[in-house]
């Protein structure tokens, strides 16, 4: 990665120098950006919200969201790849759930923010 050069001088160089070491590594920031891209889809948000309430299979999610099983499966694959949901096979069905408590907290905090 190349470093971009700014075309100005800092108004408060001490502040810039204080904050610079606290900035996360660019690779981590790109991963965070990708996370928000995954979260930035209303269908995936609906799926996550449903899974916050209960573990569910693709058929139940499809009926709940009035979608095809294929469309739900595609979105769940994106969510699994992003490590936002996990899957567990039970008999003939695969059940999905939020991957961990962090996902639930992020959803709740985001809803709280947009509801203000």
Biopython code that builds the backbone (N, CA, C, O; Angstrom):
import numpy as np
from Bio.PDB.StructureBuilder import StructureBuilder

atoms = [
    (1, "UNK", "N", (0.828, -1.179, 0.000)),
    (1, "UNK", "CA", (0.000, 0.000, 0.000)),
    (1, "UNK", "C", (0.874, 1.245, 0.000)),
    (1, "UNK", "O", (1.883, 1.321, 0.701)),
    (2, "UNK", "N", (0.466, 2.201, -0.791)),
    (2, "UNK", "CA", (1.195, 3.461, -0.798)),
    (2, "UNK", "C", (0.509, 4.441, 0.135)),
    (2, "UNK", "O", (-0.704, 4.389, 0.342)),
    (3, "UNK", "N", (1.302, 5.324, 0.684)),
    (3, "UNK", "CA", (0.760, 6.327, 1.586)),
    (3, "UNK", "C", (0.395, 7.560, 0.777)),
    (3, "UNK", "O", (1.203, 8.064, -0.002)),
    (4, "UNK", "N", (-0.821, 8.041, 0.966)),
    (4, "UNK", "CA", (-1.252, 9.253, 0.282)),
    (4, "UNK", "C", (-0.665, 10.451, 1.008)),
    (4, "UNK", "O", (-0.569, 10.466, 2.235)),
    (5, "UNK", "N", (-0.285, 11.426, 0.251)),
    (5, "UNK", "CA", (0.242, 12.663, 0.816)),
    (5, "UNK", "C", (-0.885, 13.683, 0.876)),
    (5, "UNK", "O", (-1.660, 13.821, -0.070)),
    (6, "UNK", "N", (-0.969, 14.390, 1.985)),
    (6, "UNK", "CA", (-1.977, 15.424, 2.129)),
    (6, "UNK", "C", (-1.479, 16.709, 1.475)),
    (6, "UNK", "O", (-0.279, 16.891, 1.270)),
    (7, "UNK", "N", (-2.393, 17.574, 1.158)),
    (7, "UNK", "CA", (-2.022, 18.838, 0.539)),
    (7, "UNK", "C", (-2.145, 20.013, 1.513)),
    (7, "UNK", "O", (-2.277, 21.168, 1.107)),
    (8, "UNK", "N", (-2.099, 19.685, 2.816)),
    (8, "UNK", "CA", (-2.216, 20.761, 3.798)),
    (8, "UNK", "C", (-1.384, 20.427, 5.035)),
    (8, "UNK", "O", (-0.856, 19.324, 5.180)),
    (9, "UNK", "N", (-1.289, 21.409, 5.910)),
    (9, "UNK", "CA", (-0.596, 21.219, 7.176)),
    (9, "UNK", "C", (-1.621, 21.104, 8.293)),
    (9, "UNK", "O", (-2.697, 21.698, 8.227)),
    (10, "UNK", "N", (-1.279, 20.342, 9.307)),
    (10, "UNK", "CA", (-2.177, 20.172, 10.443)),
    (10, "UNK", "C", (-2.352, 21.486, 11.180)),
    (10, "UNK", "O", (-1.389, 22.230, 11.368)),
    (11, "UNK", "N", (-3.570, 21.775, 11.597)),
    (11, "UNK", "CA", (-3.821, 22.949, 12.418)),
    (11, "UNK", "C", (-3.328, 22.702, 13.841)),
    (11, "UNK", "O", (-2.943, 23.631, 14.550)),
    (12, "UNK", "N", (-3.347, 21.415, 14.249)),
    (12, "UNK", "CA", (-2.908, 21.046, 15.596)),
    (12, "UNK", "C", (-2.071, 19.776, 15.490)),
    (12, "UNK", "O", (-2.576, 18.672, 15.692)),
    (13, "UNK", "N", (-0.788, 19.940, 15.173)),
    (13, "UNK", "CA", (0.095, 18.796, 14.939)),
    (13, "UNK", "C", (0.217, 17.912, 16.175)),
    (13, "UNK", "O", (0.336, 16.694, 16.043)),
    (14, "UNK", "N", (0.190, 18.495, 17.375)),
    (14, "UNK", "CA", (0.281, 17.687, 18.598)),
    (14, "UNK", "C", (-0.914, 16.736, 18.704)),
    (14, "UNK", "O", (-0.768, 15.584, 19.113)),
    (15, "UNK", "N", (-2.069, 17.222, 18.338)),
    (15, "UNK", "CA", (-3.267, 16.379, 18.370)),
    (15, "UNK", "C", (-3.150, 15.251, 17.348)),
    (15, "UNK", "O", (-3.463, 14.099, 17.650)),
    (16, "UNK", "N", (-2.705, 15.580, 16.153)),
    (16, "UNK", "CA", (-2.511, 14.567, 15.112)),
    (16, "UNK", "C", (-1.514, 13.511, 15.593)),
    (16, "UNK", "O", (-1.753, 12.313, 15.438)),
    (17, "UNK", "N", (-0.410, 13.951, 16.171)),
    (17, "UNK", "CA", (0.623, 13.030, 16.662)),
    (17, "UNK", "C", (0.111, 12.165, 17.812)),
    (17, "UNK", "O", (0.544, 11.024, 17.974)),
    (18, "UNK", "N", (-0.795, 12.697, 18.597)),
    (18, "UNK", "CA", (-1.373, 11.939, 19.717)),
    (18, "UNK", "C", (-2.329, 10.848, 19.209)),
    (18, "UNK", "O", (-2.353, 9.738, 19.741)),
    (19, "UNK", "N", (-3.108, 11.175, 18.184)),
    (19, "UNK", "CA", (-4.131, 10.255, 17.687)),
    (19, "UNK", "C", (-3.562, 9.215, 16.729)),
    (19, "UNK", "O", (-4.027, 8.076, 16.708)),
    (20, "UNK", "N", (-2.562, 9.593, 15.936)),
    (20, "UNK", "CA", (-2.024, 8.689, 14.906)),
    (20, "UNK", "C", (-1.693, 7.297, 15.439)),
    (20, "UNK", "O", (-2.081, 6.318, 14.802)),
    (21, "UNK", "N", (-0.988, 7.148, 16.586)),
    (21, "UNK", "CA", (-0.661, 5.790, 17.057)),
    (21, "UNK", "C", (-1.877, 4.991, 17.530)),
    (21, "UNK", "O", (-1.804, 3.771, 17.673)),
    (22, "UNK", "N", (-2.978, 5.672, 17.769)),
    (22, "UNK", "CA", (-4.191, 4.992, 18.226)),
    (22, "UNK", "C", (-5.055, 4.496, 17.070)),
    (22, "UNK", "O", (-6.008, 3.745, 17.273)),
    (23, "UNK", "N", (-4.712, 4.923, 15.859)),
    (23, "UNK", "CA", (-5.485, 4.510, 14.686)),
    (23, "UNK", "C", (-5.234, 3.025, 14.417)),
    (23, "UNK", "O", (-4.087, 2.577, 14.432)),
    (24, "UNK", "N", (-6.300, 2.264, 14.172)),
    (24, "UNK", "CA", (-6.114, 0.847, 13.830)),
    (24, "UNK", "C", (-5.345, 0.708, 12.521)),
    (24, "UNK", "O", (-5.336, 1.617, 11.690)),
    (25, "UNK", "N", (-4.704, -0.437, 12.353)),
    (25, "UNK", "CA", (-3.967, -0.742, 11.126)),
    (25, "UNK", "C", (-4.945, -0.708, 9.943)),
    (25, "UNK", "O", (-6.109, -1.078, 10.093)),
    (26, "UNK", "N", (-4.481, -0.270, 8.784)),
    (26, "UNK", "CA", (-5.344, -0.144, 7.605)),
    (26, "UNK", "C", (-6.025, -1.462, 7.236)),
    (26, "UNK", "O", (-7.185, -1.459, 6.823)),
    (27, "UNK", "N", (-5.327, -2.578, 7.375)),
    (27, "UNK", "CA", (-5.933, -3.878, 7.056)),
    (27, "UNK", "C", (-7.182, -4.102, 7.918)),
    (27, "UNK", "O", (-8.209, -4.573, 7.429)),
    (28, "UNK", "N", (-7.078, -3.765, 9.176)),
    (28, "UNK", "CA", (-8.213, -3.913, 10.089)),
    (28, "UNK", "C", (-9.351, -2.964, 9.712)),
    (28, "UNK", "O", (-10.523, -3.330, 9.798)),
    (29, "UNK", "N", (-9.008, -1.761, 9.300)),
    (29, "UNK", "CA", (-10.035, -0.802, 8.892)),
    (29, "UNK", "C", (-10.745, -1.257, 7.619)),
    (29, "UNK", "O", (-11.949, -1.048, 7.473)),
    (30, "UNK", "N", (-10.003, -1.881, 6.693)),
    (30, "UNK", "CA", (-10.639, -2.434, 5.497)),
    (30, "UNK", "C", (-11.599, -3.561, 5.878)),
    (30, "UNK", "O", (-12.688, -3.663, 5.314)),
    (31, "UNK", "N", (-11.203, -4.400, 6.823)),
    (31, "UNK", "CA", (-12.079, -5.474, 7.286)),
    (31, "UNK", "C", (-13.336, -4.902, 7.937)),
    (31, "UNK", "O", (-14.432, -5.432, 7.753)),
    (32, "UNK", "N", (-13.174, -3.826, 8.693)),
    (32, "UNK", "CA", (-14.320, -3.164, 9.316)),
    (32, "UNK", "C", (-15.248, -2.593, 8.248)),
    (32, "UNK", "O", (-16.470, -2.683, 8.367)),
    (33, "UNK", "N", (-14.673, -2.015, 7.223)),
    (33, "UNK", "CA", (-15.465, -1.490, 6.109)),
    (33, "UNK", "C", (-16.251, -2.614, 5.434)),
    (33, "UNK", "O", (-17.431, -2.447, 5.123)),
    (34, "UNK", "N", (-15.603, -3.750, 5.209)),
    (34, "UNK", "CA", (-16.288, -4.900, 4.608)),
    (34, "UNK", "C", (-17.429, -5.392, 5.500)),
    (34, "UNK", "O", (-18.492, -5.774, 5.010)),
    (35, "UNK", "N", (-17.198, -5.378, 6.804)),
    (35, "UNK", "CA", (-18.236, -5.765, 7.766)),
    (35, "UNK", "C", (-19.472, -4.887, 7.583)),
    (35, "UNK", "O", (-20.596, -5.386, 7.530)),
    (36, "UNK", "N", (-19.255, -3.577, 7.489)),
    (36, "UNK", "CA", (-20.393, -2.673, 7.339)),
    (36, "UNK", "C", (-21.058, -2.816, 5.974)),
    (36, "UNK", "O", (-22.256, -2.562, 5.849)),
    (37, "UNK", "N", (-20.312, -3.214, 4.956)),
    (37, "UNK", "CA", (-20.923, -3.482, 3.652)),
    (37, "UNK", "C", (-21.886, -4.663, 3.768)),
    (37, "UNK", "O", (-22.981, -4.634, 3.205)),
    (38, "UNK", "N", (-21.479, -5.693, 4.492)),
    (38, "UNK", "CA", (-22.358, -6.852, 4.704)),
    (38, "UNK", "C", (-23.581, -6.423, 5.500)),
    (38, "UNK", "O", (-24.702, -6.819, 5.181)),
    (39, "UNK", "N", (-23.375, -5.630, 6.517)),
    (39, "UNK", "CA", (-24.478, -5.178, 7.360)),
    (39, "UNK", "C", (-25.369, -4.157, 6.650)),
    (39, "UNK", "O", (-26.477, -3.880, 7.110)),
    (40, "UNK", "N", (-24.899, -3.598, 5.542)),
    (40, "UNK", "CA", (-25.606, -2.540, 4.846)),
    (40, "UNK", "C", (-26.682, -3.005, 3.889)),
    (40, "UNK", "O", (-27.083, -2.249, 3.003)),
    (41, "UNK", "N", (-27.152, -4.204, 4.040)),
    (41, "UNK", "CA", (-28.189, -4.749, 3.165)),
    (41, "UNK", "C", (-29.438, -5.022, 3.996)),
    (41, "UNK", "O", (-29.369, -5.725, 5.004)),
    (42, "UNK", "N", (-30.573, -4.474, 3.582)),
    (42, "UNK", "CA", (-31.795, -4.596, 4.395)),
    (42, "UNK", "C", (-32.264, -6.042, 4.541)),
    (42, "UNK", "O", (-32.803, -6.406, 5.587)),
    (43, "UNK", "N", (-32.072, -6.866, 3.526)),
    (43, "UNK", "CA", (-32.462, -8.281, 3.634)),
    (43, "UNK", "C", (-31.615, -8.980, 4.687)),
    (43, "UNK", "O", (-32.139, -9.739, 5.502)),
    (44, "UNK", "N", (-30.315, -8.731, 4.675)),
    (44, "UNK", "CA", (-29.447, -9.362, 5.672)),
    (44, "UNK", "C", (-29.775, -8.858, 7.070)),
    (44, "UNK", "O", (-29.706, -9.623, 8.031)),
    (45, "UNK", "N", (-30.130, -7.581, 7.200)),
    (45, "UNK", "CA", (-30.533, -7.048, 8.510)),
    (45, "UNK", "C", (-31.796, -7.756, 8.987)),
    (45, "UNK", "O", (-31.905, -8.095, 10.166)),
    (46, "UNK", "N", (-32.746, -7.983, 8.091)),
    (46, "UNK", "CA", (-33.968, -8.710, 8.466)),
    (46, "UNK", "C", (-33.635, -10.117, 8.952)),
    (46, "UNK", "O", (-34.173, -10.581, 9.958)),
    (47, "UNK", "N", (-32.751, -10.784, 8.233)),
    (47, "UNK", "CA", (-32.351, -12.134, 8.636)),
    (47, "UNK", "C", (-31.688, -12.116, 10.010)),
    (47, "UNK", "O", (-32.002, -12.938, 10.871)),
    (48, "UNK", "N", (-30.780, -11.184, 10.205)),
    (48, "UNK", "CA", (-30.107, -11.095, 11.503)),
    (48, "UNK", "C", (-31.102, -10.799, 12.610)),
    (48, "UNK", "O", (-31.006, -11.352, 13.705)),
    (49, "UNK", "N", (-32.056, -9.927, 12.323)),
    (49, "UNK", "CA", (-33.035, -9.581, 13.360)),
    (49, "UNK", "C", (-33.892, -10.787, 13.718)),
    (49, "UNK", "O", (-34.179, -11.019, 14.893)),
    (50, "UNK", "N", (-34.298, -11.552, 12.719)),
    (50, "UNK", "CA", (-35.086, -12.765, 12.985)),
    (50, "UNK", "C", (-34.257, -13.751, 13.804)),
    (50, "UNK", "O", (-34.764, -14.370, 14.739)),
    (51, "UNK", "N", (-32.981, -13.894, 13.448)),
    (51, "UNK", "CA", (-32.118, -14.845, 14.161)),
    (51, "UNK", "C", (-31.744, -14.350, 15.552)),
    (51, "UNK", "O", (-31.301, -15.130, 16.395)),
    (52, "UNK", "N", (-31.920, -13.065, 15.790)),
    (52, "UNK", "CA", (-31.713, -12.565, 17.150)),
    (52, "UNK", "C", (-32.806, -13.109, 18.068)),
    (52, "UNK", "O", (-32.587, -13.335, 19.258)),
    (53, "UNK", "N", (-33.977, -13.312, 17.491)),
    (53, "UNK", "CA", (-35.112, -13.820, 18.267)),
    (53, "UNK", "C", (-35.026, -15.323, 18.503)),
    (53, "UNK", "O", (-35.354, -15.816, 19.583)),
    (54, "UNK", "N", (-34.576, -16.047, 17.469)),
    (54, "UNK", "CA", (-34.550, -17.505, 17.585)),
    (54, "UNK", "C", (-33.709, -18.119, 16.477)),
    (54, "UNK", "O", (-33.580, -17.560, 15.387)),
    (55, "UNK", "N", (-33.145, -19.274, 16.778)),
    (55, "UNK", "CA", (-32.498, -20.098, 15.761)),
    (55, "UNK", "C", (-33.588, -20.529, 14.781)),
    (55, "UNK", "O", (-34.687, -20.896, 15.198)),
    (56, "UNK", "N", (-33.292, -20.487, 13.484)),
    (56, "UNK", "CA", (-34.317, -20.820, 12.486)),
    (56, "UNK", "C", (-33.697, -21.533, 11.295)),
    (56, "UNK", "O", (-32.505, -21.390, 11.020)),
    (57, "UNK", "N", (-34.520, -22.304, 10.593)),
    (57, "UNK", "CA", (-34.074, -22.964, 9.359)),
    (57, "UNK", "C", (-34.431, -22.084, 8.160)),
    (57, "UNK", "O", (-35.195, -21.127, 8.285)),
    (58, "UNK", "N", (-33.872, -22.421, 7.006)),
    (58, "UNK", "CA", (-34.063, -21.626, 5.792)),
    (58, "UNK", "C", (-35.542, -21.510, 5.434)),
    (58, "UNK", "O", (-36.005, -20.424, 5.083)),
    (59, "UNK", "N", (-36.281, -22.598, 5.516)),
    (59, "UNK", "CA", (-37.707, -22.576, 5.150)),
    (59, "UNK", "C", (-38.484, -21.583, 6.014)),
    (59, "UNK", "O", (-39.276, -20.793, 5.501)),
    (60, "UNK", "N", (-38.254, -21.628, 7.315)),
    (60, "UNK", "CA", (-38.957, -20.710, 8.215)),
    (60, "UNK", "C", (-38.569, -19.262, 7.938)),
    (60, "UNK", "O", (-39.421, -18.373, 7.958)),
    (61, "UNK", "N", (-37.288, -19.027, 7.681)),
    (61, "UNK", "CA", (-36.838, -17.669, 7.357)),
    (61, "UNK", "C", (-37.457, -17.197, 6.041)),
    (61, "UNK", "O", (-37.857, -16.038, 5.926)),
    (62, "UNK", "N", (-37.538, -18.080, 5.057)),
    (62, "UNK", "CA", (-38.123, -17.721, 3.765)),
    (62, "UNK", "C", (-39.586, -17.326, 3.912)),
    (62, "UNK", "O", (-40.028, -16.339, 3.324)),
    (63, "UNK", "N", (-40.340, -18.098, 4.700)),
    (63, "UNK", "CA", (-41.754, -17.781, 4.929)),
    (63, "UNK", "C", (-41.878, -16.476, 5.708)),
    (63, "UNK", "O", (-42.688, -15.621, 5.350)),
    (64, "UNK", "N", (-41.095, -16.313, 6.756)),
    (64, "UNK", "CA", (-41.150, -15.107, 7.581)),
    (64, "UNK", "C", (-40.892, -13.847, 6.758)),
    (64, "UNK", "O", (-41.583, -12.842, 6.925)),
    (65, "UNK", "N", (-39.897, -13.899, 5.870)),
    (65, "UNK", "CA", (-39.502, -12.719, 5.108)),
    (65, "UNK", "C", (-40.117, -12.663, 3.710)),
    (65, "UNK", "O", (-39.813, -11.763, 2.928)),
    (66, "UNK", "N", (-41.000, -13.646, 3.397)),
    (66, "UNK", "CA", (-41.662, -13.699, 2.098)),
    (66, "UNK", "C", (-40.634, -13.695, 0.962)),
    (66, "UNK", "O", (-40.706, -12.893, 0.030)),
    (67, "UNK", "N", (-39.684, -14.613, 1.075)),
    (67, "UNK", "CA", (-38.604, -14.746, 0.093)),
    (67, "UNK", "C", (-38.511, -16.195, -0.365)),
    (67, "UNK", "O", (-39.127, -17.080, 0.229)),
    (68, "UNK", "N", (-37.745, -16.434, -1.415)),
    (68, "UNK", "CA", (-37.498, -17.814, -1.832)),
    (68, "UNK", "C", (-36.407, -18.417, -0.946)),
    (68, "UNK", "O", (-35.573, -17.709, -0.382)),
    (69, "UNK", "N", (-36.441, -19.745, -0.841)),
    (69, "UNK", "CA", (-35.394, -20.417, -0.071)),
    (69, "UNK", "C", (-34.021, -20.148, -0.677)),
    (69, "UNK", "O", (-33.034, -20.008, 0.045)),
    (70, "UNK", "N", (-33.962, -20.077, -1.994)),
    (70, "UNK", "CA", (-32.695, -19.815, -2.675)),
    (70, "UNK", "C", (-32.137, -18.439, -2.303)),
    (70, "UNK", "O", (-30.942, -18.301, -2.044)),
    (71, "UNK", "N", (-32.998, -17.432, -2.276)),
    (71, "UNK", "CA", (-32.560, -16.076, -1.926)),
    (71, "UNK", "C", (-32.092, -16.014, -0.472)),
    (71, "UNK", "O", (-31.088, -15.374, -0.161)),
    (72, "UNK", "N", (-32.828, -16.684, 0.410)),
    (72, "UNK", "CA", (-32.442, -16.718, 1.827)),
    (72, "UNK", "C", (-31.107, -17.439, 1.979)),
    (72, "UNK", "O", (-30.225, -16.965, 2.696)),
    (73, "UNK", "N", (-30.954, -18.557, 1.322)),
    (73, "UNK", "CA", (-29.708, -19.317, 1.409)),
    (73, "UNK", "C", (-28.516, -18.496, 0.934)),
    (73, "UNK", "O", (-27.443, -18.531, 1.538)),
    (74, "UNK", "N", (-28.716, -17.757, -0.152)),
    (74, "UNK", "CA", (-27.638, -16.908, -0.673)),
    (74, "UNK", "C", (-27.213, -15.865, 0.365)),
    (74, "UNK", "O", (-26.022, -15.664, 0.605)),
    (75, "UNK", "N", (-28.187, -15.215, 0.967)),
    (75, "UNK", "CA", (-27.869, -14.174, 1.962)),
    (75, "UNK", "C", (-27.253, -14.790, 3.222)),
    (75, "UNK", "O", (-26.361, -14.195, 3.827)),
    (76, "UNK", "N", (-27.715, -15.957, 3.614)),
    (76, "UNK", "CA", (-27.129, -16.629, 4.782)),
    (76, "UNK", "C", (-25.674, -17.012, 4.522)),
    (76, "UNK", "O", (-24.844, -16.978, 5.430)),
    (77, "UNK", "N", (-25.370, -17.376, 3.279)),
    (77, "UNK", "CA", (-23.985, -17.693, 2.942)),
    (77, "UNK", "C", (-23.098, -16.461, 3.128)),
    (77, "UNK", "O", (-21.989, -16.565, 3.652)),
    (78, "UNK", "N", (-23.583, -15.305, 2.700)),
    (78, "UNK", "CA", (-22.837, -14.056, 2.888)),
    (78, "UNK", "C", (-22.624, -13.797, 4.379)),
    (78, "UNK", "O", (-21.527, -13.431, 4.802)),
    (79, "UNK", "N", (-23.676, -13.990, 5.169)),
    (79, "UNK", "CA", (-23.590, -13.758, 6.614)),
    (79, "UNK", "C", (-22.661, -14.757, 7.296)),
    (79, "UNK", "O", (-21.961, -14.409, 8.246)),
    (80, "UNK", "N", (-22.656, -15.993, 6.813)),
    (80, "UNK", "CA", (-21.739, -17.009, 7.375)),
    (80, "UNK", "C", (-20.291, -16.663, 7.048)),
    (80, "UNK", "O", (-19.413, -16.764, 7.905)),
    (81, "UNK", "N", (-20.051, -16.260, 5.817)),
    (81, "UNK", "CA", (-18.703, -15.888, 5.393)),
    (81, "UNK", "C", (-18.179, -14.731, 6.239)),
    (81, "UNK", "O", (-16.993, -14.679, 6.566)),
    (82, "UNK", "N", (-19.068, -13.809, 6.588)),
    (82, "UNK", "CA", (-18.702, -12.659, 7.421)),
    (82, "UNK", "C", (-18.670, -13.010, 8.916)),
    (82, "UNK", "O", (-18.404, -12.147, 9.752)),
    (83, "UNK", "N", (-18.939, -14.265, 9.243)),
    (83, "UNK", "CA", (-18.940, -14.762, 10.620)),
    (83, "UNK", "C", (-19.970, -14.051, 11.494)),
    (83, "UNK", "O", (-19.738, -13.793, 12.675)),
    (84, "UNK", "N", (-21.114, -13.741, 10.883)),
    (84, "UNK", "CA", (-22.204, -13.127, 11.629)),
    (84, "UNK", "C", (-23.243, -14.155, 12.055)),
    (84, "UNK", "O", (-23.946, -13.958, 13.046)),
    (85, "UNK", "N", (-23.340, -15.248, 11.311)),
    (85, "UNK", "CA", (-24.236, -16.341, 11.695)),
    (85, "UNK", "C", (-23.478, -17.658, 11.630)),
    (85, "UNK", "O", (-22.454, -17.782, 10.959)),
    (86, "UNK", "N", (-24.014, -18.634, 12.349)),
    (86, "UNK", "CA", (-23.449, -19.983, 12.329)),
    (86, "UNK", "C", (-24.570, -20.947, 11.976)),
    (86, "UNK", "O", (-25.750, -20.646, 12.157)),
    (87, "UNK", "N", (-24.189, -22.093, 11.478)),
    (87, "UNK", "CA", (-25.161, -23.099, 11.055)),
    (87, "UNK", "C", (-24.921, -24.398, 11.811)),
    (87, "UNK", "O", (-23.790, -24.747, 12.149)),
    (88, "UNK", "N", (-26.031, -25.109, 12.069)),
    (88, "UNK", "CA", (-25.945, -26.406, 12.727)),
    (88, "UNK", "C", (-26.986, -27.322, 12.098)),
    (88, "UNK", "O", (-28.172, -26.994, 12.046)),
    (89, "UNK", "N", (-26.530, -28.465, 11.624)),
    (89, "UNK", "CA", (-27.441, -29.421, 11.003)),
    (89, "UNK", "C", (-28.162, -30.209, 12.095)),
    (89, "UNK", "O", (-27.544, -30.743, 13.016)),
    (90, "UNK", "N", (-29.488, -30.264, 11.964)),
    (90, "UNK", "CA", (-30.321, -31.036, 12.883)),
    (90, "UNK", "C", (-31.281, -31.853, 12.029)),
    (90, "UNK", "O", (-32.251, -31.327, 11.483)),
    (91, "UNK", "N", (-30.993, -33.148, 11.924)),
    (91, "UNK", "CA", (-31.813, -33.998, 11.055)),
    (91, "UNK", "C", (-31.625, -33.591, 9.612)),
    (91, "UNK", "O", (-30.498, -33.531, 9.121)),
    (92, "UNK", "N", (-32.734, -33.308, 8.921)),
    (92, "UNK", "CA", (-32.665, -32.922, 7.513)),
    (92, "UNK", "C", (-32.477, -31.418, 7.325)),
    (92, "UNK", "O", (-32.182, -30.966, 6.219)),
    (93, "UNK", "N", (-32.643, -30.659, 8.370)),
    (93, "UNK", "CA", (-32.581, -29.204, 8.254)),
    (93, "UNK", "C", (-31.295, -28.633, 8.839)),
    (93, "UNK", "O", (-30.668, -29.216, 9.723)),
    (94, "UNK", "N", (-30.928, -27.473, 8.310)),
    (94, "UNK", "CA", (-29.818, -26.704, 8.852)),
    (94, "UNK", "C", (-30.431, -25.499, 9.548)),
    (94, "UNK", "O", (-31.224, -24.762, 8.962)),
    (95, "UNK", "N", (-30.056, -25.313, 10.792)),
    (95, "UNK", "CA", (-30.567, -24.189, 11.578)),
    (95, "UNK", "C", (-29.486, -23.139, 11.728)),
    (95, "UNK", "O", (-28.314, -23.446, 11.946)),
    (96, "UNK", "N", (-29.907, -21.903, 11.607)),
    (96, "UNK", "CA", (-28.992, -20.770, 11.683)),
    (96, "UNK", "C", (-29.259, -19.972, 12.948)),
    (96, "UNK", "O", (-30.389, -19.890, 13.432)),
    (97, "UNK", "N", (-28.191, -19.389, 13.468)),
    (97, "UNK", "CA", (-28.285, -18.540, 14.653)),
    (97, "UNK", "C", (-27.211, -17.473, 14.545)),
    (97, "UNK", "O", (-26.255, -17.607, 13.782)),
    (98, "UNK", "N", (-27.385, -16.405, 15.328)),
    (98, "UNK", "CA", (-26.335, -15.392, 15.381)),
    (98, "UNK", "C", (-25.062, -16.050, 15.873)),
    (98, "UNK", "O", (-25.105, -16.926, 16.738)),
    (99, "UNK", "N", (-23.934, -15.636, 15.332)),
    (99, "UNK", "CA", (-22.667, -16.271, 15.677)),
    (99, "UNK", "C", (-22.291, -16.051, 17.131)),
    (99, "UNK", "O", (-21.785, -16.963, 17.786)),
    (100, "UNK", "N", (-22.531, -14.859, 17.639)),
    (100, "UNK", "CA", (-22.212, -14.595, 19.044)),
    (100, "UNK", "C", (-22.964, -13.371, 19.553)),
    (100, "UNK", "O", (-23.701, -12.726, 18.806)),
    (101, "UNK", "N", (-22.773, -13.067, 20.805)),
    (101, "UNK", "CA", (-23.463, -11.957, 21.469)),
    (101, "UNK", "C", (-23.100, -10.607, 20.846)),
    (101, "UNK", "O", (-23.899, -9.672, 20.887)),
    (102, "UNK", "N", (-21.894, -10.501, 20.267)),
    (102, "UNK", "CA", (-21.473, -9.228, 19.662)),
    (102, "UNK", "C", (-22.429, -8.790, 18.553)),
    (102, "UNK", "O", (-22.742, -7.605, 18.435)),
    (103, "UNK", "N", (-22.886, -9.728, 17.752)),
    (103, "UNK", "CA", (-23.781, -9.407, 16.646)),
    (103, "UNK", "C", (-25.078, -8.827, 17.194)),
    (103, "UNK", "O", (-25.588, -7.834, 16.675)),
    (104, "UNK", "N", (-25.606, -9.439, 18.232)),
    (104, "UNK", "CA", (-26.840, -8.950, 18.858)),
    (104, "UNK", "C", (-26.640, -7.542, 19.405)),
    (104, "UNK", "O", (-27.501, -6.681, 19.224)),
    (105, "UNK", "N", (-25.531, -7.302, 20.062)),
    (105, "UNK", "CA", (-25.248, -5.983, 20.631)),
    (105, "UNK", "C", (-25.151, -4.929, 19.532)),
    (105, "UNK", "O", (-25.689, -3.831, 19.674)),
    (106, "UNK", "N", (-24.469, -5.259, 18.442)),
    (106, "UNK", "CA", (-24.329, -4.318, 17.321)),
    (106, "UNK", "C", (-25.707, -3.965, 16.760)),
    (106, "UNK", "O", (-25.992, -2.791, 16.521)),
    (107, "UNK", "N", (-26.562, -4.967, 16.548)),
    (107, "UNK", "CA", (-27.908, -4.710, 16.037)),
    (107, "UNK", "C", (-28.707, -3.822, 16.976)),
    (107, "UNK", "O", (-29.351, -2.865, 16.546)),
    (108, "UNK", "N", (-28.659, -4.146, 18.259)),
    (108, "UNK", "CA", (-29.426, -3.371, 19.233)),
    (108, "UNK", "C", (-28.935, -1.933, 19.322)),
    (108, "UNK", "O", (-29.740, -1.003, 19.382)),
    (109, "UNK", "N", (-27.623, -1.744, 19.332)),
    (109, "UNK", "CA", (-27.062, -0.385, 19.413)),
    (109, "UNK", "C", (-27.374, 0.416, 18.154)),
    (109, "UNK", "O", (-27.671, 1.608, 18.234)),
    (110, "UNK", "N", (-27.308, -0.232, 16.992)),
    (110, "UNK", "CA", (-27.615, 0.457, 15.738)),
    (110, "UNK", "C", (-29.089, 0.872, 15.697)),
    (110, "UNK", "O", (-29.408, 1.979, 15.265)),
    (111, "UNK", "N", (-29.985, -0.011, 16.145)),
    (111, "UNK", "CA", (-31.402, 0.326, 16.179)),
    (111, "UNK", "C", (-31.645, 1.470, 17.155)),
    (111, "UNK", "O", (-32.415, 2.388, 16.871)),
    (112, "UNK", "N", (-30.990, 1.407, 18.294)),
    (112, "UNK", "CA", (-31.107, 2.477, 19.292)),
    (112, "UNK", "C", (-30.669, 3.813, 18.673)),
    (112, "UNK", "O", (-31.315, 4.839, 18.884)),
    (113, "UNK", "N", (-29.589, 3.792, 17.922)),
    (113, "UNK", "CA", (-29.071, 5.019, 17.303)),
    (113, "UNK", "C", (-30.050, 5.588, 16.286)),
    (113, "UNK", "O", (-30.340, 6.784, 16.314)),
    (114, "UNK", "N", (-30.567, 4.749, 15.385)),
    (114, "UNK", "CA", (-31.463, 5.271, 14.348)),
    (114, "UNK", "C", (-32.850, 5.617, 14.891)),
    (114, "UNK", "O", (-33.603, 6.345, 14.244)),
    (115, "UNK", "N", (-33.190, 5.103, 16.070)),
    (115, "UNK", "CA", (-34.490, 5.393, 16.684)),
    (115, "UNK", "C", (-34.509, 6.714, 17.441)),
    (115, "UNK", "O", (-35.577, 7.199, 17.815)),
    (116, "UNK", "N", (-33.342, 7.295, 17.669)),
    (116, "UNK", "CA", (-33.279, 8.560, 18.430)),
    (116, "UNK", "C", (-33.863, 9.702, 17.647)),
    (116, "UNK", "O", (-33.891, 10.833, 18.132)),
]
sb = StructureBuilder()
sb.init_structure("model")
sb.init_model(0)
sb.init_chain("A")
sb.init_seg("    ")
for serial, (resi, resn, name, xyz) in enumerate(atoms, 1):
    if name == "N":
        sb.init_residue(resn, " ", resi, " ")
    sb.init_atom(name, np.array(xyz, "f"), 0.0, 1.0, " ", f" {name:<3s}", serial, name[0])
structure = sb.get_structure()
